[in-house]
C-alpha cells in the first residue's frame, strides 16, 4: 500500500513547466479561443494587469450564448480590436513559454480566480462557485474539512463496493486519508459500467474533458466524447497510478451485509464467481459505489422468450455479426441511438422501435468528435489551458442545467411545452435540429418531437452529426424503418405491433434501459435486523447527505436517492467526488472523536428530505408528467435527481454537521489503539 506521504504528494496539483518553441506554439494556437489564451497568459507571465487590458475585448458575454454558439471564440464587440488583442496575447505566450528559465507560474487565489472565471464566462460567481470550481476544474485538490489530528486505526477499515468511477475515487480518497480499505467488484475487470457495456457505438455522452476526476485530468483524450473502451482505459490507468489494484477483489459479488452491533462492524457475504463459493469478511464501514443501474431491464412483452433468432440486451452484449441481417433495436434512449447510429450502415434492414421520443441535442463537433492534433497539443503543452477549458464547460453546465429545470409558473401558463424562457431556448435548439434534418412538416419530424419540455426525460446527444454514425442520419437511410406503433407481442418470426403488422427479424437488440437497483441485489441488514429493502420499499428510497440512513451505521451509499446530477454538475464525476468527500469527512470525524460508529439521526434525515421535497417542487419533474422517466417512482415522487444547485450541494457536503449524527464509543474502542 502507498504511504500517506506519497499519496498526498500526488495531490499537489502543481502544473509542470512547459518549454515550447514560438513556432510550434503558433502552429497549434489557432485551435484555441482567445479568452482561454488570455487566462493562460496571466498564469505564465504572472501579470494580472492583462485582465484589465484585454478582458473587456475578448471576454465572453455569457455562458448561455456560448452554449448556443457551440465551443468557439469569445463574443468580441470589435473584430479588429479583438484580433489585435489576440495577436498580442499570443506574442506574450510565445515569449513566456519559449524561455527555458521560466519563473513559477502564478496560482490564482480565490479573488483572482473569480475575476478570471467571470472573464471566461461573462457570468457572476459567488463564493461557493469559486471554491467548488477551483476544485472541480483541477486548480486545487479536494480539501480536508475535518482537520486530522489522529491517524485512522487499522480496525476502522473500509469496504468499497464497485470498481467503477465511484469506487475508485473512494479508494483514492481513502488511501490519501490513511484508511485501510478493500474494493469488491462483481465483474472480472475494472471500469464498472464501462467494463460491462460493450455494445456497438458505446460511448460517454458527457465531454471527456469533464467526465474525468478533478485531480486526474487528461490532455490525451482522442475524442471530445470518449468511446467506452477509451474511458475504461482511463479508469484502469487511474487504478494503477494510485496503487489500487492490490486492494482489488474481482469476481467478488457482495450478496449480503449485516451490521454486528456487538462488534461495531459490518459482516459481508462475498460470493466468488470463479470458485463458486461464498466467504465472510468484516469491515468497520462500507461505501457503496456499485451504481443503481446495473441490471438490464426488459419490457413486459408477451412472447419475448419465443423469438427464434438472436436476442440480446445492450447491457449484456456479446460479439454478434449484424452484417446483412434484419435487425430491430427496441428503445431510443442513449444506448439505443448509439447502437442505431453504429450499425445502420452494416445491417440488411433495421427497424427502430420508439416508445416515446427524447429531446436529442445536435452533435456540432463533426468528424465523429475527434480531438484534433492542435487541440490535444494545447491541452498537453500550454499550462492551465486544460483546466480553464474544463472550468468553462463545468460552470456553464451547472448554470444551464439548473436553470433549464427551474419552473416559471407564469411562463408555463402560456407555453405548455416548456417551463421557462431558458428551457424554451434549449428546446428550440433540439427542435431546430429535428427540422433541419427532416423538414418541419415531415412525418419523422412529428414522430420525433416530444410533447413535453426539454429535460422532462434525460436529454440525450446524437452520437454523430447528420452523416454516417449519427442517429438522425440513420433514420433517413433506405434500409431503416422507424416504428412508433406499440409492440403487441414477440413471436418466433419477429415482432408483432399493435397495428397487427409482423416485422420479420433475424435479431432483436433490447435497448430498454436498466433496472433501478438501489442496492436491491444485496440484502442489507442494519441494527436490530432492519432491512434496507423494507425501509426503501415500493421504490421510495430516502437518505441524508452522503447516502446515510438511520439504523445503518457506518454505511455510505453513493449513487443513492436524490443524488443525480440533472440540476447541475454536468457529469456523474461531480456527484462521485462530492458524496465520497462527505463520507470520508464523516469517517475522519469518527476518528477524531475516538468512536466506532457514526449514524445520522432520524430527525436530521427527515428534515433533509423535507428540504429535498420543498426544493424539488420548484423543478420541472414535479410539474410535468407527460414524460415517461425513471426520475420519478410509480407514485410520482422524484427519487433520482438532486434538487439543489451544484454549488449549494457541494457546500452542504464539505463538512459534516456533528449535531446531525450520533457517534457511538463502546468499551472496545480502547483496544483499537489510536495513535
Secondary structure, 3 states (H helix, E strand, C coil): CCCHHHHHHCCCCCCCCCCCCHHHHHHHHHHCCHHHHHHHHHHHHCCCHHHHHHHHHHCCCCHHHHHHHCCCCCCCCCHHHHHHHHHHHHHHHHHHHCCCCCCCCCCCCHHHHHHHHHHHHCCCCCHHHHHHHHHHCCCCCCCCCCCCCCCCCCCCCEEEECCCHHHHHHHHHHHHHCCCEEEECCCCCCCCHHHHCCCCCCECCCCCCCCCCCCCCCCCCCECCCEHHHHHHHHHHHHHHCCCHHHEECCEEEEEEEEECCCCEEEEEEEECCCCEEEEEEECEEEECCCCEEEECCCCCECHHHCCCEEEEHHHCCCCCCCCCEEEEECCCHHHHHHHHHHCCCCCEEEEECCCCCCEECCCCCHHHECCHHHHHHHHHCCCHHHHHHHHHHHHHHHHHHHHHECCHHHHHHCCCCCCHHHHHHHHHHHHHHHHHHCCCCHHHHHHCCCCCCCCCCCEECCCCCCCCCHHHHHCCCCEEEECCCEEEEECCEEEECCCCEEECCEEEECCCEEECCCCCCEEECHHHCEHHHHCHHHCCCCEHHHECCCCCCEEECCCCCCECCCCCCCHHHHHHHHHHHHHHHHHHHHHCCCCEEEECHHHHHHHHHHHHHHHCCEHHHCCCCCCCCCECCCCCECCECCCCHHHHHHHCCCCCHHHEEEECCHHHHHCCCC
